Amino acid sequence: MGSEEFERVREAFDTNWIAPLGPHVDGFERDLQEYTGVAHAAALSSGTAAIHLALIILGVQRGDYVLCQSFTFSGSANPIAYMGATPVFVDSEPDSWNMCPAALERAILDLKSQGKRAKVVIPVHLYGMPARMTAITEVARRHDLYIVEDAAEALGSTLDGKPCGSFGDISILSFNGNKIITTSGGGALLSNRTDWVQHARFLSTQARDAAPHYQHSQIGYNYRMSNVCAAIGRGQMTVLNDRVEARRGNHAFYEQSLSDLPGFSFLPEPDGCFSNRWLTCVLIDPERSGGVTRETVRLALDAQNIESRPLWKPMHMQPIFADAPYYGNGTSERLFMNGLCLPSGSNLSETDLQRVVKQIKTAYSNHD
Ligand SMILES: *Cc1c(COP(=O)(O)O)cnc(C)c1O
């Protein structure tokens, strides 16, 4: 947080706009629309809430099927369960680590052969790397599916020059504390459809009918962003591009320093992709590293009080989704087995980065 954020929060206090709604909410929505080029945005309490509302707006019903990238954070998939729908998980492809368009089509055709039809697909730009949206959109259009684009980790990334967050019929963002920019907690729903975004605002404020008293004809939710959080968000938007530069700088430093280690590789940036490099992710292949595993490195860093983490555990491997259908060929399992997120904060100094690099190299040489 910096002075830009503080100035705007002070303004919220000075004008006594603390409640949900207020000028900063409108302003933050405009900032998001301008940055992504999407016509309408609704600022909400979380990214998970945004996905939940997207599924309601697109008409997902109890008993429906919703296709979802398996290699993701549970926030992508939990709203499917809120709806009483069944998630159908789709594997990743090895270039972007995101949804494999061929596996998606296989899932759709197999569901069809069982007389089941999915209405919605949720691709994710994991770790800020754009998914193969051209191919995914082509498959979705051919099978009459809506796309809910989970861009929670990808604000500041682009695909063929077009911002992540602008590819879905509905797109969602997250401003949780760990994301590239934050409002402490928050999210947004974006769409070019005026009626859908208006519907999201209506549902997120308890679905109150137009009447002087409190009247409700639909179940509502308390999912709106507050004016104070939006004030922080407006300040954060002014530093978003600096944050992306810092994260990309972390990645470049690690890549330059560690690419020579045997069996050590980085999440590639495929042609046409510009990633915000939210987190720097690596794979350690024990068959080529002389037996060093991601756990060797994670534990060696941990012993030096340096936190690193395995990649997201795929949803089809989660106890909670054990019964859900899954279409894949082992890519996301392999990524989970061999993958590690390195320290990636926007405020890491070169000394910090050097320290991490040194400990990883030491872990390798101690293993010999
Ligand atoms: C963080 C995240 C979400 C959920 O966002 P919240 O604001 O934390 O609810 C959804 N999907 C992905 C991929 C995320 O990383």
The ligand as a Tripos MOL2 file, in Angstrom:
@<TRIPOS>MOLECULE
LIG
   15    15     1     0     0
SMALL
NO_CHARGES

@<TRIPOS>ATOM
      1 C1         -8.2270  -16.0550   -5.7100 C.3       1 LIG1
      2 C2         -8.8890  -16.8600   -6.7520 C.ar      1 LIG1
      3 C3        -10.2870  -16.9820   -6.8260 C.ar      1 LIG1
      4 C4        -11.2200  -16.4530   -5.7890 C.3       1 LIG1
      5 O1        -11.0870  -15.1250   -5.4970 O.3       1 LIG1
      6 P1        -11.4340  -14.5980   -3.9990 P.3       1 LIG1
      7 O2        -11.4570  -13.1200   -4.1870 O.co2     1 LIG1
      8 O3        -10.3350  -15.0690   -3.1130 O.co2     1 LIG1
      9 O4        -12.7630  -15.1570   -3.6360 O.co2     1 LIG1
     10 C5        -10.8360  -17.6990   -7.8720 C.ar      1 LIG1
     11 N1        -10.0530  -18.2710   -8.7910 N.ar      1 LIG1
     12 C6         -8.7160  -18.2010   -8.7500 C.ar      1 LIG1
     13 C7         -7.9320  -18.8520   -9.8270 C.3       1 LIG1
     14 C8         -8.0830  -17.5140   -7.7200 C.ar      1 LIG1
     15 O5         -6.7500  -17.4780   -7.6420 O.3       1 LIG1
@<TRIPOS>BOND
     1     1     2 1
     2     2     3 ar
     3     2    14 ar
     4     3     4 1
     5     3    10 ar
     6     4     5 1
     7     5     6 1
     8     6     7 2
     9     6     8 1
    10     6     9 1
    11    10    11 ar
    12    11    12 ar
    13    12    13 1
    14    12    14 ar
    15    14    15 1
@<TRIPOS>SUBSTRUCTURE
     1 LIG1         1 GROUP 0 **** ****
